[in-house]
Amino acid sequence: MSDGQGALAGLLISPTMLVIALVVGFPILFSLRESVFRTNSGVDPTTGIVQSGEQFVGLANFTDIFTNPQTVIGVFGSMDRLINAFLNTTFFTVVCVTAETVIGVAMAVIMSKAFKGRGLVRAAILVPWAIPTVVSAKMWALIFDANGVANKLLGQNILWLADNAYSQWAVIVADVWKTAPFIGLLTLAGLQTIPDEVYEAARVDGASAWQQFTRITLPLVQPALVVAVLFRTLDTMRMFDLPFALAGQGKYSVETLSMFAYFENNALRYGQAAAYSIVLFLYIVLVAFLFVKLLGADVVGDPETKAFAEQRKRQKLARKRAKAEGRELPAPMRSTITSGDSSS
């Protein structure tokens, strides 16, 4: 962009952007359109003819959440089905991502050490992530069966896959087991960029292993770790296949927003399903925005783009300073106010 190759760059990425517009942009626009319509059903009371087609209802598909709720009973009590699915999605996201981050970082630290059989350990840790989700769900369904291994080890007769709080923890255990290696893999990539000389200098200064981890490892691996956590957070928020295959349908304790939209779509309530999908989409966009703005998740990794952003920040601060002092910047300085600082 800075050397006048913007037109060439646009031409080169246009095929990819066209594909993205077709497979992402069109479904979003179609869902927006579908969310303000509703399929006609039943018999017209005036004509006695079976209704068909669809009609425009505006925001009724969204307001029905409050005016015509589908009351269900889940772990969090009796409430509207959409709110219950929203709470389940949020609960799974917070608990799963937190546990996966702790375990994934521990995996990365172990895999980064030099020891005999390190390659075998790395391969073994990454195996759960490579297994298809449905296969993992069926495997854990056997483990959490009433006569499964889990109850044998605990000496209890817990109905893990019934519609209760235990089913939530069954989903959490299965999800953490499968996807913690993903965070571990990305964190390991960040650990391998830290020079050994940094740790050697810390040991010479008398830093303990915990101090090295908290003051060297975590700060330096933070960019990779934040991006890994962002990806896992967005992935968990749209969780569908694991609870669907593990616990099955009709289990409101594990029903997520994706599952709810899927069931509404299967019931031929396309407008409502589209509305619930839009709610999930906006929720994911909000969380992604907060990650990028508040936690500084670098999902682009382009030094030039970051340099432009920093330059704009410095220009904005300079304008504020000039305004506070009652003066106006000269025109040339508005475009190159920090050209001398950018190199530093």
N, C-alpha and C positions, 0 to 999 in steps of 0.2 A: 504493500500500500504506500509506503513512504517513498519508493523509488519509481512511482508512476506505472506500476504493473498491475493496477487494480482491474483494468479491463481484461487483461489476459487471465488473471486469477479467476474472475467471474466466469469467463468462457470455459475454463478448465473444470470448475466445480459445478457448472450448470447441469450436466447429466445427472450427477448425484443429487442435486437439489430437486430436479424434476422427479426422480424416483421417490424422494422423501415426500414431495408434495402429493404424489399419487397414493402412496401407501400410508402416509400419516395425516397430511393435511386434508385430503378428501374425506376420510372417515370421521375426522373431528367435525368438519363442516356438516356432514350428513347427520351426525349425532345431534349437533345443535339444532338442525332443522327438525329432526325426528322428536326431540324433547318437547317441542311446543305443539305436537299433534297427538291425537289419541285414536286408537282403533275403535270403530263403532261395533257394538255387540248387542245382543238381545233383540227384542221385537219393538218396532216403532209403535207407541201406544195409539197414535192417530190413524195409521194406515194398516197396522197389523202385519206389515212386511218385515222380514228379518233384515236388520240393518247390516250394512257392509261398508267398506271403505274406511276413511278416517276424517276427522274434523280438527280444525284449529282450536286449541284450548288455551293458548298463551302460556302463562306460568302455572297453570293448574296442576301439572305433573309435579312441580316443585312444592307448591303450597299444600298439596294433599298430605305431605309429611306431617303437617300440623292440623289440618282441618279434617282429614279422613285417615287417621293413622291405622297401620296394621299392628295391633298390639300383640307382642310375643313375650315369653318369659325366658330369660337367659340368666347367665351368671350374675349380671349386674342388675337384675330385677325385671319387673314388668314395664315395658316401654315400647315405643314405636320400633318397628322392625329395622328401619333404616338407621335410627340412632343406635340400636343394639349392634348392628353390623359395623357402624362407625367406631363404637367403643371397642369392639373386638379387634378391628383393624389397628387401632391406635395401641391397644394393649400388646398385641403381637409384635408390632413394630418396636415399641420401647424395650420390651423384655428381650426379644430375640436379638436385636441389634446390639444391645448392651452386652449380653452374654457372648455373642459372636465376636465383638471387639476385644473383650478381655481374653478369650480363648485364642482368637486369631493372632493377637500380639504375642501371646506366650508361644504359640506354634512358630511364629516367625523368628523369635529369639532363639528357640531351640534349633531350628533349621539353619540359622546363620552361624552356629558354632561349628568349629572344625573337630570332628570326631570320627572314629571308625564306623562305617555303615551309615554315614550321613545321607547318601543317595537313597538307600532303602527307606530311611525314615521319612524323607521328603516325599517319596512315592506313596508310602503308606498313608501319610497325612492327607494327601490330595485325592485319594481314592473316593472318599464320600462325596466330594464335589463333582466327580466325574460320573457318578451313578445317576441315571435319570430320576427325576423327582417322583414319578408314579411308582417306579420300582422301589425307591426308598420308602414311600408311603406304605406300600403293601408289606414290605419287610417289617416296618415298625408296627403295622397293624397286627402281625403275628406275634411280635414281642409284647404288645399291650393287650393282647386277647385275654379274656377272663381266665383262661388256662395257659397263658403265655409265660415267657421267661421272666418278665417284670414282676408278676405276682409271685412266682416261685422264689425269686431272690428276696423279695420283701416279706414273704410269708403272709401276704394279705390277699383278700379277694376283692380287689378294686375294679370297678367297671370303668376302665380308662376311656373306652370309646363310646360311652353313653353320653347323653346330653347333660353334662355337668362340668364342674370346674376341672376335674381330672382330664377331660378331653382337651381342654386348653393347654394344660401342661404337657400332654402327649404330643400335641402339635409343636409346641415350643421346643421340646427335646429333639424331635425329629428334624426340625428346621435348623437348630443350632448345630446338630451333628453333621448335617449336610453342607451348610454354607459357611461355617467358621473357617474352613480352609481357604475360602475365597479371600477373606480379609487377611488371613495369614500369608497368602501368596503375594498380594499387593504390598503388604507391609514388608515382606522379605525383600522385595525389589527396592524399597526405600532404604532398608538397612544396608544393602550392599553398596550403596553410594556413599556411606559414611567412611572416611579414611580411618585406618587403624591407628594412625599417628595421634588422632584426637583422644582415643582411649588410653594410649600409652602415656600421653601428657597428663591425663587425669589421674592415672595410677601413680605417676611420679609425684603428683601434688597430694597424694594421700586420699583420693576419692574412693569411697566404698563402692561395691557393686550396685547398691540401690541408688546412690548419688549419680553414678554414671548412667544408670537407666533413666532417672527422672530429669537430669540436667543436660544429658547429651543425646541419648537415644530418642526419647520422646519428642523433644523439640525439633531435632533434625529429621525425624521420620514423619512429623506432623502433616506436611503437605500430602504425602501418599496416603497416610492413614485417614485423613479427612475425606479424600476423594473415595476411598474404599468404603467408608461408613456411609457416605452419601449414596453410592450405588446400591448398597445393601438396604438402606432405608427406603429408597424408592422401590426397590424390588419387593421388599416385605409388605409395603403398603398396598401393592396390587396382588397379594398372595391369593391364589385360587386353587392350584392343582394339589398342593399338599393336604390341606384340610378336607378338600373334596374327596380325594382318594383314600385318606386315612380314616376319617370319621363318617363320611357319607352325607347324604342329603337330610334335610329336616333337623339338623342339629344346630339350634340357634346359639349355642354356647361357642361354636367355632365358626359361625357364618360371617364372612367378611363382605366388604362392599362389592368386590368383584363377583363373589358367589351370589349375592343378592341380585345384582344386575343380571347375571346369567339365568337365574331362576325366573325372574320377571320376563325375560326375553323368551324363555321356553314356554311360558304361560301365554304367549302371544300379546303381552302388554308391552309393545315395543316403545311407545312413548315414555312410559314410566322407566323402563330399563335404560333408555337413552338419558333420561334425566338423572338417574342414579349414577350412571357412568360419568356424566358431566360433573356431578358433585365430587366423585373420586378424582377426576382429572384436576379440578381446581384445588383440591386438597393436596395433591402431589405437587402441583406447581407452586403452591404456597410454601410447602416444606423445602422444596429445592431452592426457592428464592431466599429463604431464611438461611439455609446452609451456605449459599454463595456469599450473601451479604454479611452475615454475622460471624460465620466461622471461617470465611475466606477460602472456601473450597475452590481450588484451581482446576476446573474441569477442562480448560483449554490448553494451558501449558505453553502459550505462545509468548516469548519474551518481548516481541515487538508490540503485541497488543497490551501487555502489562505496562510497557514503557509509555505508550500513548495514554493509558489510564492515569498513570502517575503524573504525566505532564499536565493533563486536564485538571487534576486535583491541585497541583501547584499553581496553575493559572487562576483557578477559582479562589484559592486562598489569597493570592496577590491582589485580585480584584476587590475582595472583601477588605483587605488591609488598606488599599488605596481609597476605597469608599469611606472607611472609618476615619481616615486622615484628611478627608475632604479634597482629595486630588483625583485626577483621572489619568490612567495610563496612556502613553502615546500609542498611536495605532501600530507601529512596528512591534512594540513590546507585547501587544496582545497576542500575537501569533508566535513570538519567539522569546517569551519572557523568561523561560527557563532553559533556553538552548544551551547555555553554558553550564547548567547544573545537570542536564540529562546524562552527560558522560560520566559524572561521578556516581 
